[in-house]
Amino acid sequence: MSRIGKAPINLPDGVALTIDKNTVYVKGPKGELSQQINPDITCKIDNSVVTIERRTDQKSHKALHGLYRSLVSNMVEGVSKGYKKDMELVGVGYKAVAQNNVLELSLGYSHSIYFVVPEDINVTAATEKGKNPIITIEGIDKQLVGQIAAKIKSLRKVEPYKGKGIRFVGEQVRRKAGKTAAK
């Protein structure tokens, strides 16, 4: 049996989970999310404890069992606490400004990049003197927060020689040695 799939999900106070046919709806203080579930997987609620069960021990059902348990758990955590990713811009002259769900980035190109953020996601940019600019991405959908962070990071990937680019706060960048002087 799947170790992840058989773990129960405890619902925190203020979070309501409802099941309608093959769709799970989770509503909490930060918002509302829904997820369709495969008909072979069943979801049961018992005294604010949610359990996910599968019909058979087929390999595909085992995989779906853990998958849907993780998705429902992420939804519960998202509507109660939310998700947050911090990114820093490392490089001379790199800037970020966030206004009205539009993120304006200056990343050393000849032009500024305007990145439109979905309504569900909140983006802020902060710049302190003497430190790298920091972009904060917040939302209730874990997949959407990660996807937006990955798209922003792909605008200027971290290069291994000087370490310039967009990276997550605390991320370790593997550096390469440059050319050495000839004899």
C-alpha positions, 0 to 999 in steps of 0.5 A, a space after each residue: 500500500 502507498 505510504 503517502 496515499 494511506 496517510 490521513 489528512 487532518 482538516 484545520 479549523 476554518 477549512 471545509 472539504 466537500 465531495 461532489 461526484 468526482 470533484 473535491 472542493 476545499 474552502 478556507 480563510 484564504 480562498 477556495 480550490 477544486 480538484 477532479 479525482 479519478 473515479 477509481 479513487 474514493 475520498 472519505 471525510 470522518 470527523 475532520 479527517 480525510 482519507 483517500 482509498 483506491 479500488 484495487 492494487 493495480 500499479 496505476 491505482 497505486 500511483 493515483 492513490 498517492 498523487 490525489 492524496 498529495 493534491 488534496 493535502 496541498 489544497 488544504 494547506 493552501 487555503 489555510 496557510 498559503 504558499 510563498 516563494 522568494 526569489 532574488 535578482 543577482 547582477 549589477 543593475 538588475 531591478 524589479 518593480 511590481 504594479 497591478 499584477 504586472 512585474 517589470 524586470 530589468 535583467 541586463 537586456 536592452 529592454 525591460 521585461 513586463 511579466 503579467 501575473 494571474 489574478 490568483 497570485 500576489 507578487 511584490 518586489 522589494 529593494 533594499 540599499 546594498 542588497 539584491 532585489 527580492 521578488 515574493 510570489 504568494 498564492 493558495 495554489 501550490 502548482 500555480 505559485 511554482 509555475 510562475 516562479 519557474 517562468 520568472 526564473 527562466 527569464 534570466 537563468 543563473 550562469 555558473 561563472 559569475 553566479 548572475 541571474 534569478 535564483 530562489 533565496 537560499 539556493 546554492 549555485 554550483 560555480 565553475 572555475 574560469 580560464 587560467 592564465 597560460 604559462 
